[in-house]
Amino acid sequence: MLEFNSWFFVLLANFIFLVFMLNVLLFKPLARILKQRQDTIDNALQTAKDMNSKKEDALARMNAELHQARNSSRQAYNTLREQGLASQKGNVSKAESEALGIIEAARAEIRKESEKARAALKADIDRFSEEIVNKLVRV
């Protein structure tokens, strides 16, 4: 059984004193350190969440700008391609017309030269025929 003698009160006072001292020297600083640690962890988690949301926003903006840039470049490419094809068609038709002009000029020159050659040959034929007739008559 429990006896309440003088040592009991000394031990009780000693226990209360030690609990008070441990509370002041150990429990409160440890609780304060644990609270600071928890606050630091919570702040770090909140900062990470904020940074993650900023990252998501920036990523969404970047993807939207990238999509817009792709559409813009595709549109510019198609416009330039159409202009290039139109220019190419114009250049080809111009080259064809120039080539046809050159061909027609060459044909005209050939006709002119062939007419000259025919006239020269006709003159030669007339001269040769007279010579043949003259040689045949002399014989």
Summary of the structure (lengths in Angstrom):
residues: 139
radius of gyration: 57.0
end to end distance: 183.2
largest distance: 186.6
contacts: 267
relative contact order: 0.03
helix: 96%
strand: 0%
